[in-house]
Amino acid sequence: MVRKLIKECKSCRKSFESESKNKIYCMNCTILRNRNSSRKYYYTHKDKDSTKGNKEYHNKFMSEWKKKNKKKVNAHGLISRQILKGKIPKPTLLKCSFCGLKAKEYHHEDYNIPNFVLPVCKKCHIEVHRMFTEGLKS
């Protein structure tokens, strides 16, 4: 059985129940603090170039990325067209090649062979790329 503690909020001084010894703010004050810190961050960073909320920067970034990664763009487009034409099934209809769970997306092992893809779940896809990048570092 978890013991609930009666604590006093550091901000509004109202008492509240908590299961944690570390909690110092009630739920309402926690929400307000999070909201205010998010607003503060937004207003201090809104003028900086970022992909969120800055369409011109995002479009420029994507245009440059597509120029640098033509093989990737072509391979992704090829697979998308094959799915639309019904030549290959949607990955959600298949099982992950690694763990056997429901696949969410396709993974290209080699962009020089754009038709060769493996259906993978999101977790395994992240793991495959993590292992690949670690292999490059060593």
C-alpha positions in Angstrom: 0.0 0.0 0.0 1.3 3.4 -1.0 1.3 6.0 1.7 -0.1 9.4 0.8 1.5 12.4 2.3 -0.2 15.7 3.1 2.0 18.5 1.8 1.8 22.3 1.4 2.3 23.8 -2.0 5.4 26.0 -2.2 3.6 28.5 -4.5 -0.1 28.8 -3.3 0.3 27.4 0.2 -2.7 25.1 -0.2 -2.4 21.6 1.1 -2.4 18.6 -1.3 -1.9 14.9 -1.2 1.2 13.3 -2.8 2.8 9.9 -3.0 6.2 11.4 -3.6 8.4 13.1 -1.0 9.9 15.2 -3.8 6.8 17.0 -5.0 6.6 20.6 -3.8 3.8 22.0 -5.9 0.1 21.1 -6.2 -1.2 20.0 -9.6 -2.7 23.4 -10.5 0.6 25.2 -9.7 2.6 22.6 -11.6 0.4 23.1 -14.7 0.7 26.9 -14.5 4.5 26.7 -14.0 4.8 24.4 -17.1 2.6 26.7 -19.2 4.6 29.8 -18.2 8.0 28.1 -18.8 6.8 27.0 -22.2 5.6 30.5 -23.1 8.9 32.0 -21.8 10.9 29.5 -24.0 8.7 30.3 -27.0 9.1 34.0 -26.8 12.8 33.9 -26.2 13.4 31.5 -29.1 10.7 32.5 -31.7 13.0 34.7 -33.8 15.6 32.0 -34.2 15.6 29.7 -37.2 14.0 26.4 -36.5 11.9 23.9 -38.4 9.0 24.4 -36.0 6.7 27.3 -36.9 9.1 28.8 -39.5 7.8 27.7 -42.9 10.5 29.5 -45.0 13.3 28.0 -43.0 11.7 24.5 -43.1 11.2 24.7 -46.8 14.7 25.8 -47.4 16.1 23.1 -45.1 14.0 20.4 -46.9 15.0 21.6 -50.3 18.7 21.4 -49.4 18.2 18.0 -47.8 16.5 16.6 -50.9 19.4 17.9 -53.1 21.9 16.1 -50.9 19.9 12.9 -50.5 18.5 12.2 -54.0 18.9 8.4 -53.6 16.9 8.4 -50.4 14.1 10.7 -51.9 13.9 8.5 -55.0 13.8 5.2 -53.0 11.1 6.5 -50.7 9.1 7.8 -53.7 9.4 4.5 -55.5 8.2 2.5 -52.5 5.3 5.0 -51.9 4.2 4.6 -55.6 4.4 0.8 -55.4 2.2 0.8 -52.3 -0.3 3.1 -54.0 -0.4 0.8 -57.1 -0.8 -2.2 -54.9 2.4 -3.9 -56.0 3.6 -4.2 -52.4 1.4 -4.2 -49.3 1.3 -1.4 -46.7 3.8 -2.1 -44.0 1.0 -2.1 -41.4 -0.4 -5.3 -42.9 2.9 -7.1 -42.3 4.9 -8.2 -39.3 8.3 -6.7 -38.2 11.2 -8.6 -39.7 13.1 -8.5 -36.4 10.6 -8.9 -33.5 7.4 -10.2 -35.2 5.2 -7.4 -33.9 3.0 -5.3 -36.3 5.2 -3.3 -38.7 4.7 0.4 -39.1 7.2 1.3 -41.8 9.7 0.0 -44.3 13.5 0.1 -43.8 15.9 0.5 -46.8 19.1 -1.5 -46.1 20.8 0.0 -49.2 19.5 2.9 -51.2 21.4 1.6 -54.3 18.8 -1.2 -54.3 15.6 0.8 -53.7 13.2 -2.1 -54.2 14.7 -4.1 -51.3 12.9 -3.0 -48.1 12.2 -4.7 -44.8 8.9 -4.2 -42.9 9.8 -3.0 -39.3 8.1 -1.7 -36.2 9.1 1.8 -35.0 11.2 0.4 -32.1 13.2 -1.9 -34.3 13.7 0.7 -37.0 15.2 3.1 -34.4 17.4 0.3 -33.1 18.6 -0.6 -36.6 19.7 3.0 -37.3 21.2 3.3 -33.8 23.3 0.2 -34.4 24.3 1.5 -37.8 25.5 4.9 -36.6 27.4 3.2 -33.7 29.1 1.0 -36.2 30.3 4.0 -38.1 31.8 5.6 -35.0 33.9 2.6 -34.0 
